[in-house]
Amino acid sequence: MDPVAFNIFGIEIMWYAVLIMSGVLLGLLVTKINTNRSDLNLSYDDFLDAFIYAFPLALIGARLYYVIFEWSNYKDNLMEIFNVRGGGLAIHGGLIGALLGVIIYKFVKRKPTNYMLSLADAAAPGLILAQAVGRWGNFMNQEAHGGPVSQSFIERFPAFIQKGMLINGQHYHPTFLYESIWNILIGLLLIFLFWKRKKHHEGTILAWYMILYSAGRYFIESLRTDSLYVGNLRTAQVISIIMAALGALYLVYKYTRKPNKLTN
């Protein structure tokens, strides 16, 4: 596999970056379509303003999260922290950074909480579809794969997947593919749920994103060989349990309370 997509003036542009940015553009497009839902009175311009706050912090959070848990690989070469060309962005760190950016935007612009939750609902399907595209960057880097598999197992997949998952003479679980497919299915479901969502159920699509993505990530993570750990626990699985629990609690809260006016 060649991780380099093309060269510009002698600078190598990696597939990892191309696919992540392609996912971002897809997410922006899906969110633009969703904000056109007239009964929610959402502004795509407001979303873009929030995105300007959230996206840089998402990138920083994704990298810092990875570096913190892989500190032994960076402590003797600090400049390598800034080299993300070969991968090393953790989605959970990115989500934490993006959340911080959105919170800052909310207070700077004094936006109502329920309005921000509605914007999050509009953005959630695009976010998960962006993740689906971004996972192919892991494929091009031959990373984020699972454990060894047999020839008979890998032959169930298309030839290019077989080739990409042949590393040093051994085939591996294409866990990037499992997660990408799972994310696409979630994205389509969330789009459907968003357009069926009742006006006063702000934040419920985001909650379903938290539950469904976390469920898939928890099981897929158990197959991976490059997991980040806290002690003997896989960090992504711990975060997935927390996210799913918070999402479920929010759904119970939202579906069992009476509609309310916008609040700060």
C-alpha positions as CSV (number, residue, x, y, z in Angstrom):
1,M,0.0,0.0,0.0
2,D,1.3,3.5,-0.9
3,P,0.1,5.9,1.8
4,V,1.0,8.9,-0.4
5,A,-1.9,10.2,-2.6
6,F,0.1,12.7,-4.7
7,N,2.8,15.3,-4.6
8,I,2.4,19.1,-4.7
9,F,5.7,21.0,-5.4
10,G,7.6,18.1,-3.9
11,I,5.4,17.9,-0.8
12,E,3.8,14.4,-0.2
13,I,0.1,14.6,0.5
14,M,-1.0,11.5,2.4
15,W,-4.1,9.5,1.8
16,Y,-4.8,9.8,5.5
17,A,-5.2,13.6,5.2
18,V,-7.2,13.4,1.9
19,L,-9.7,10.9,3.3
20,I,-10.1,12.8,6.6
21,M,-10.8,16.0,4.8
22,S,-13.1,14.2,2.4
23,G,-15.1,13.0,5.4
24,V,-15.2,16.5,6.8
25,L,-16.6,17.8,3.5
26,L,-19.2,15.0,3.4
27,G,-20.2,15.8,7.0
28,L,-20.6,19.5,6.2
29,L,-22.8,18.7,3.2
30,V,-25.1,16.3,5.2
31,T,-25.4,18.9,8.0
32,K,-26.3,21.6,5.4
33,I,-29.1,19.4,4.1
34,N,-30.3,18.7,7.7
35,T,-30.4,22.3,8.7
36,N,-32.8,23.0,5.9
37,R,-35.5,21.4,8.0
38,S,-37.8,24.4,8.3
39,D,-39.7,23.6,11.4
40,L,-36.6,23.6,13.6
41,N,-35.4,27.1,12.5
42,L,-31.8,26.1,12.3
43,S,-29.1,28.2,10.7
44,Y,-26.3,26.6,8.7
45,D,-24.3,29.7,9.3
46,D,-24.5,29.2,13.0
47,F,-23.3,25.6,12.5
48,L,-20.3,26.9,10.5
49,D,-19.5,29.4,13.2
50,A,-19.6,26.6,15.8
51,F,-17.5,24.4,13.4
52,I,-14.8,27.1,13.3
53,Y,-14.5,26.8,17.0
54,A,-14.8,23.1,17.2
55,F,-12.7,21.7,14.3
56,P,-9.3,23.0,15.4
57,L,-9.9,21.9,18.9
58,A,-11.0,18.5,17.6
59,L,-7.8,18.0,15.8
60,I,-5.7,19.1,18.8
61,G,-7.8,16.9,21.1
62,A,-7.5,13.9,18.8
63,R,-3.7,14.2,18.7
64,L,-3.2,15.0,22.4
65,Y,-5.4,12.1,23.4
66,Y,-3.3,9.7,21.3
67,V,0.0,11.2,22.4
68,I,-0.9,11.0,26.1
69,F,-1.6,7.3,26.0
70,E,1.5,6.7,23.8
71,W,3.8,9.0,25.7
72,S,6.6,6.5,25.9
73,N,6.9,6.8,22.1
74,Y,7.2,10.6,22.1
75,K,8.9,11.6,25.3
76,D,12.4,11.3,23.7
77,N,11.4,13.1,20.5
78,L,8.9,15.8,21.2
79,M,8.8,17.2,17.7
80,E,7.3,13.9,16.6
81,I,4.1,15.0,18.4
82,F,3.4,17.4,15.5
83,N,3.9,14.7,12.8
84,V,0.4,13.4,12.1
85,R,1.1,12.4,8.5
86,G,1.3,8.7,9.4
87,G,-1.8,8.6,11.6
88,G,-2.2,9.0,15.4
89,L,-5.5,10.8,15.7
90,A,-8.0,9.3,18.2
91,I,-11.6,9.9,17.6
92,H,-12.6,10.1,21.2
93,G,-10.0,12.8,21.8
94,G,-11.4,14.6,18.8
95,L,-14.9,14.4,20.2
96,I,-13.8,15.9,23.5
97,G,-12.0,18.7,21.7
98,A,-15.0,19.4,19.5
99,L,-17.3,19.5,22.6
100,L,-15.0,22.0,24.2
101,G,-15.1,24.2,21.1
102,V,-18.9,24.0,20.9
103,I,-19.2,25.0,24.6
104,I,-16.9,27.9,24.0
105,Y,-19.0,29.0,21.0
106,K,-22.2,28.7,23.0
107,F,-21.1,31.0,25.7
108,V,-19.3,33.5,23.4
109,K,-22.3,33.8,21.2
110,R,-24.9,33.3,24.0
111,K,-26.8,30.6,22.2
112,P,-29.7,28.8,23.9
113,T,-28.8,25.2,25.0
114,N,-31.8,23.7,23.2
115,Y,-30.8,25.4,20.0
116,M,-27.3,24.1,20.3
117,L,-28.7,20.6,20.9
118,S,-30.8,20.9,17.8
119,L,-27.7,21.9,15.8
120,A,-25.9,18.9,17.3
121,D,-28.8,16.7,16.1
122,A,-28.4,18.1,12.6
123,A,-24.7,17.5,12.7
124,A,-24.6,14.0,14.2
125,P,-25.4,12.1,11.0
126,G,-22.7,14.0,9.1
127,L,-20.3,13.3,11.9
128,I,-20.7,9.6,11.8
129,L,-20.5,9.5,8.0
130,A,-17.3,11.6,8.2
131,Q,-15.9,8.9,10.5
132,A,-16.9,6.2,8.1
133,V,-14.8,7.9,5.3
134,G,-11.9,8.7,7.6
135,R,-11.5,5.1,8.6
136,W,-10.2,4.4,5.1
137,G,-7.2,6.5,5.9
138,N,-6.3,3.8,8.4
139,F,-6.6,1.3,5.6
140,M,-4.1,3.3,3.5
141,N,-1.7,3.5,6.4
142,Q,-2.2,-0.2,7.2
143,E,-3.1,0.6,10.8
144,A,-6.0,0.2,13.2
145,H,-6.4,-3.4,12.1
146,G,-7.3,-6.5,14.1
147,G,-5.4,-9.6,14.9
148,P,-4.2,-12.3,12.4
149,V,-6.7,-14.2,10.3
150,S,-6.5,-17.2,8.1
151,Q,-6.3,-17.1,4.3
152,S,-9.7,-18.7,4.1
153,F,-11.2,-15.9,6.2
154,I,-9.6,-13.0,4.3
155,E,-10.7,-14.5,1.0
156,R,-14.3,-13.5,1.8
157,F,-13.3,-9.8,1.2
158,P,-12.5,-8.0,-2.1
159,A,-9.0,-8.5,-3.5
160,F,-7.9,-4.9,-2.6
161,I,-8.9,-5.5,1.0
162,Q,-6.9,-8.7,1.0
163,K,-3.9,-6.9,-0.4
164,G,-4.1,-4.1,2.0
165,M,-4.5,-6.4,5.0
166,L,-1.4,-8.4,4.0
167,I,1.3,-7.0,6.3
168,N,4.7,-8.7,6.5
169,G,3.3,-11.9,5.1
170,Q,0.3,-12.1,7.5
171,H,-3.4,-11.2,6.9
172,Y,-5.2,-9.2,9.6
173,H,-8.8,-8.4,10.5
174,P,-9.9,-5.3,8.5
175,T,-11.4,-3.7,11.5
176,F,-11.4,-0.3,9.8
177,L,-13.9,-1.8,7.3
178,Y,-16.1,-3.2,10.0
179,E,-16.3,0.2,11.7
180,S,-16.8,2.1,8.4
181,I,-19.7,-0.1,7.4
182,W,-21.2,0.2,10.9
183,N,-20.9,4.0,10.8
184,I,-22.6,4.2,7.4
185,L,-25.5,2.2,8.7
186,I,-25.7,4.4,11.8
187,G,-25.5,7.6,9.6
188,L,-28.4,6.5,7.4
189,L,-30.5,5.6,10.5
190,L,-29.7,8.9,12.1
191,I,-30.7,10.8,9.0
192,F,-34.1,9.0,9.1
193,L,-34.5,9.6,12.8
194,F,-33.6,13.3,12.5
195,W,-36.3,13.9,9.9
196,K,-38.8,12.1,12.1
197,R,-37.7,13.8,15.2
198,K,-40.3,15.8,17.1
199,K,-39.5,19.5,17.6
200,H,-39.1,19.4,21.4
201,H,-36.8,16.4,21.4
202,E,-33.6,18.3,21.1
203,G,-30.4,16.3,21.6
204,T,-32.0,12.9,21.0
205,I,-30.2,12.2,17.7
206,L,-26.9,13.1,19.3
207,A,-27.8,10.7,22.1
208,W,-28.6,7.9,19.6
209,Y,-25.2,8.6,17.9
210,M,-23.5,8.2,21.3
211,I,-25.2,4.9,22.0
212,L,-25.0,3.3,18.5
213,Y,-21.4,4.3,17.7
214,S,-20.2,3.3,21.2
215,A,-21.9,-0.1,20.9
216,G,-20.2,-0.9,17.6
217,R,-16.8,0.6,18.7
218,Y,-16.8,-1.5,21.9
219,F,-17.0,-4.8,20.1
220,I,-14.8,-3.8,17.2
221,E,-12.1,-2.5,19.6
222,S,-11.9,-6.0,21.1
223,L,-10.5,-7.2,17.8
224,R,-7.8,-4.5,17.4
225,T,-4.2,-4.9,18.2
226,D,-3.3,-1.2,18.6
227,S,-5.7,-0.2,21.4
228,L,-4.8,2.5,23.8
229,Y,-4.9,1.2,27.4
230,V,-5.6,2.5,30.9
231,G,-4.0,-0.2,33.0
232,N,-5.4,-3.4,31.6
233,L,-8.5,-1.7,30.2
234,R,-8.9,-0.7,26.6
235,T,-9.5,3.1,26.7
236,A,-11.9,3.1,23.8
237,Q,-14.1,0.5,25.4
238,V,-14.2,2.5,28.7
239,I,-15.1,5.7,26.9
240,S,-17.7,3.8,24.8
241,I,-19.4,2.5,27.9
242,I,-19.5,6.0,29.4
243,M,-20.8,7.6,26.2
244,A,-23.5,4.9,25.7
245,A,-24.6,5.3,29.3
246,L,-24.9,9.1,29.1
247,G,-26.8,8.8,25.8
248,A,-29.2,6.3,27.3
249,L,-29.8,8.4,30.4
250,Y,-30.4,11.5,28.2
251,L,-33.0,9.6,26.1
252,V,-34.9,8.5,29.2
253,Y,-34.8,12.1,30.5
254,K,-35.9,13.6,27.3
255,Y,-38.7,11.1,26.4
256,T,-40.2,11.2,29.9
257,R,-40.4,15.0,30.4
258,K,-42.9,17.5,29.0
259,P,-41.9,19.8,26.2
260,N,-40.2,23.0,27.3
261,K,-39.4,26.4,25.8
262,L,-35.9,27.2,24.7
263,T,-33.6,27.7,27.7
264,N,-30.1,29.0,28.2
